[in-house]
C-alpha cells in the first residue's frame, strides 16, 4: 500500500505556483518539492491544513491511497 501525493495536479488546476504556496504555508520550496514528489515520511496536520486552505481543497484532493497488487490477493 502507498499514499500518492497529487499536490502538483491541484496546483495546476488552481494555476498556483509552488513558490507561492511555499511562501504562504511557511516551508521552503525544496521541502515542498519533496512533498510533491512523495519523498517525505509524513506531513504535519497543520501544514496539510494550510495547504488545503490556500488551495481551497480537501486532503483527499491531494492525498490518495493505492493498494499494491500483492495486497489485493490477501
N, C-alpha and C positions, 0 to 999 in steps of 0.2 A: 504494500500500500504506500501511497505517496500523496503529498499535498502539492498541487500545482498552483503556481502563482501567475495570475493573468493580469497583473498590475499594468503591464505595458499595453495591453489591449484596452483597458479602461482609460489610460492616459490618452491613447489615440482617439477613442470615442469622444472624450471631453476636449480634445485638442489642447492639452496642457503639457507643457514641457517638464521633464524630470527635474530640471533645475528649479523651477518654480515650486514644485511640490516639496522638494527637499528643503528649500528655504522656509516654506510655510510650516512644515512639521518639525523643523529643527534638527535634521540629520544631514550628514554630508552626502554629496552626490555619489561618492564611492559606496557608501553604505546602502543608499537607495538602489544603486545598480546591482549590488549583491542580492538585495531583497527581490528585485525584479527578475533576476536570474534563478531564484530559488536556491541560492547558495548559503542561506542562513539557517541556523538551527532553530531559531524561534523569533518571535516578534512580540513586543510588549503590547498589551491591550490598549494602553494609552496612545502608542504610535499608530496602531491599527485604527483607533477611533479618530485620530487626527486626519489620517489618510481618507477615511470614509467621509468625514465631514467636508473636507476640501473638494473631494471628487463627487460629493452628493450621491453616495452609493452605499451598499451593504457589504459586509465582509464576504458574503458568498459571491459577490460580483468580482472579487479579486483573488479569492482562495477557493480551490475546488479539490475534492477528494477523488482519487482514482485508485482502484484496486489493480494489483498486478495479476497476471494470468495464473500464476501459481496459487494464489489465494482463492481464486474463483472455483477451483476444483476441490477445495477442502470442505 
